[in-house]
Structures are given as structure tokens and as C-alpha cells.
């Protein structure tokens, strides 16, 4: 079968691999669509493991099942989680499935940028979800990223009529925007260094869009009725973005850190100011099984319309071009989908 083998962001090769053999409690999935995630192009994160087949935002169809698999059959349309928790350790039982050792150690074989994947037994047990009949594969590739976004906003707590600031208008920022709007945010401001992405966010419902630069915190406050923000969602690891969050959060507000910085980076922290303002600061990583279920329903019901976020659909042979589009983060690209069967 064909796979897109990742060596670096500028070197993704179409190669041949044997079709995975499945065990008695495993399944083989034919991948119809796989989205390129922003994390796929973080070279500091990926290069140490290269070459490898990436891709975890998948939608597909079961091609074959092991002889001890009875819950699934060939032809079933599914979303499959690449990382799954054990659901039994103390982290899972405390609602921190993302911290589970099993989650960090699991994956499907090889990755979503391939024609087929083998789904190991634990992923079959804890990470395969039937797609609703009225959900397209285009919609299904957003299940994993929206589940991560849902988890993050759940951590900071949902309250109606809150003033929200989203820093970074990549795919995560836009999904945060759509979700915040769906749960009743009163005003949403967005910030980015890319004018095209900023305007895309405004077109999707942001009330305020400000280009990064001088006096940004003051500009945001002046356009927000001279108020700070009750919820700040930081969707980039840039130090300037993190400092903007500290200066833009209101008393009693909350900050969610949703993206990593470069490894080893230390960020100055205005501790006393945030302590006195009673600011809640948290982070989130990945999505749990229950977040996936919620994300599927948000997409299926139309509460979060993900289809306007798709800008490119490319065949497997053009995966290198897809990585270029995502890595460069230009005006004309947002969600890039690879179609391995083409």
C-alpha cells in the first residue's frame, strides 16, 4: 500500500509498505480522509522520530476485522482515536485521561497518511466510534481537533455571556471561536499576525479582530467597551501571545494555554498581579473519549459548522504540498485534508 513518509516538513515521500496484518482482536481501516494537524509540522516535535507516517485526524471505513471482533464489521464508517487512555488508572479516574501512560504509548499502524491502518486491540476497545449516517468524512476529520478544543473550554468552565479573547487564528483558534459562539459568548475578540487568518475569523463570527503589533492590549480593551476579557484562549506558543494573555485577562477571569512553546522556553510570569486578580490559569492536551462523543454531536447537530474551515483537499501523492501549506500558515490555507485513496 502507499504511504506518505515524513522526513521533515520539506521532505514527505510517497513510499510503499506492506499491508498491515491484523490480529484476532484488531481491525483494518481503509482511510478515506486524514487532516493535517498543526502538530504534524512541529519539527522540534517530529524530527526525532522521523522517518514516520503521520496523520491522526482520520475518517474511514472498516475493511477487515479479526475473528474475535464482533462489535464491528466491514463497511462500517468510523472515526478512530490514535491515542487512547486505559480508563482505569488514577489519572483517568480523576478526569485527566490525557495524562494516562497508556494514552502516550498507543497509536494506530502506521499513520493516517496511508491507504490503510491497523487498529490495535486497545484502540478497538477504547477508541473506535461509528460515524452517524448523516456525517460526512469531511466533517469527521474534525472530530479529534474539536474534542481537544471542547476539553480545553470545559476545563476553564462554560458560562454564558462571557467576553472571550482568542490569541491565534489557526485551526485551533477558529474551532475555539466556533465553540465559544455556540455556547453563548457575548463578545469574541481574535488576534493574529496573519491578516488573512484574522479576516477569516471575523467572517466566522468574531466581533473584534486586531492585528498583532504595538499597543495591542490597549487596542483590544478600547474595542471591548474598555473592559478586559473574562476568558483568554491562547492558541499559539509565542511569548508575545502569552504576555498578551496576562495583560488582557480580567479580574476573576481565566486563561487557557492550548499550545506549546519551543522546548526549554521559560516565560516571565507576573505572579503577584495575577494572584491579586484571582485569575485561573490552566492548560489542556488532547481529548478524552467523552470529549470525542461530545465533539461528534456538536458537528452532527450543526452547532459547530466545521465545513467552512476546509480550504484544500489533496490526493496522497500531494501530501508534501499539504505539509507546505500548513507549515507556511499562509492566507489561503486553513484545514488541509489528504485523501489517501486518490
PyMOL commands that set and color helices and strands:
alter all, ss='L'
color gray80, all
select helices_A, chain A and resi 38-41+43-49+90-93+97-99+101-105+121-126+137-140+143-156+171-182+195-203+216-223+239-248+271-276+289-301+307-309+316-328
alter helices_A, ss='H'
color red, helices_A
select strands_A, chain A and resi 2-8+11-16+27-35+57-65+77-80+116-119+128-130+163-167+187-192+208-211+229-234+249-257+280-283+310-315+335-339
alter strands_A, ss='S'
color yellow, strands_A
deselect
rebuild
show_as cartoon
